[in-house]
Amino acid sequence: MITQILFTTPGERVNRPDFGSGLMQAVFAGNSDLLAGTIETATQAALQRWLDHVIDVDAVRVESQEASLRVHVAYTLKMDGEPRSDTFEMPVP
């Protein structure tokens, strides 16, 4: 579910035009600390919006390296309180 939210561009889903994080659009915006902070905040907000009933998002870190985009997400499952950390990677077109 996290992968779908991270790598879906708003407007891509017909019946849910606001679904997604907009992360893929920001890849081509350049590289700066300000932009990275903005992307991380927007990504965390999207995860909280769409998965609030399943997880608590603790931290999001976004890295753009050469031809790939890495997103590190630390979260806690609400079902059992177990903290988790996953890395999601997507090649940048």
C-alpha positions in Angstrom: 0.0 0.0 0.0 2.8 2.4 0.8 4.4 1.8 -2.6 1.2 2.6 -4.4 0.9 5.9 -2.5 4.5 6.9 -3.0 4.8 6.2 -6.7 1.3 7.2 -7.9 1.0 10.7 -9.3 -2.2 12.6 -8.3 -4.6 12.6 -11.3 -3.4 9.2 -12.4 -6.3 7.3 -10.8 -9.6 8.0 -12.6 -12.0 7.6 -9.6 -9.5 9.1 -7.1 -7.8 12.1 -8.7 -6.2 13.2 -5.4 -4.7 9.8 -4.6 -0.9 9.6 -4.5 2.0 11.7 -3.2 3.3 13.7 -6.2 6.8 12.4 -5.4 7.5 11.4 -9.0 6.8 15.0 -10.2 9.3 16.4 -7.8 12.1 14.3 -9.1 12.8 16.7 -12.0 12.6 19.9 -9.9 16.3 20.0 -9.1 18.2 19.1 -6.0 18.4 21.2 -2.8 17.9 20.9 0.9 14.7 23.0 0.8 13.2 20.8 -2.0 14.2 17.6 -0.1 12.4 18.9 3.0 9.3 19.9 1.0 9.2 16.5 -0.7 9.6 14.6 2.6 6.8 16.7 4.3 4.4 16.2 1.4 5.2 12.5 1.2 4.6 12.0 4.9 1.3 13.9 4.6 0.1 11.7 1.8 1.0 8.5 3.8 -0.8 9.9 6.8 -3.8 10.9 4.8 -4.3 7.5 3.0 -3.0 5.1 5.6 -3.9 6.8 8.8 -6.1 3.8 9.8 -3.2 1.3 9.3 0.1 3.0 10.3 1.6 5.9 12.2 4.3 7.5 10.1 7.4 8.3 12.2 9.8 9.6 9.6 10.3 9.9 5.8 13.6 10.4 4.1 13.8 10.8 0.3 17.1 10.4 -1.7 17.5 10.9 -5.4 20.7 9.2 -6.7 21.5 9.0 -10.3 18.8 7.0 -12.0 16.8 6.0 -8.9 14.6 7.4 -6.2 14.8 5.9 -2.7 12.3 6.6 0.0 13.0 5.5 3.6 9.8 5.2 5.7 9.8 4.5 9.4 6.4 3.7 10.7 4.5 1.9 13.4 1.7 -0.6 12.7 -1.4 0.4 14.6 -2.6 -3.2 14.7 0.2 -4.5 17.0 2.3 -1.4 17.8 5.3 -2.9 16.0 7.8 -0.3 14.6 9.0 -0.9 11.1 11.3 0.7 8.6 11.3 0.0 4.9 13.0 1.4 1.8 11.2 1.8 -1.4 13.1 2.3 -4.7 11.9 3.3 -8.1 13.9 3.9 -11.3 13.6 7.5 -12.5 12.6 7.7 -16.1 
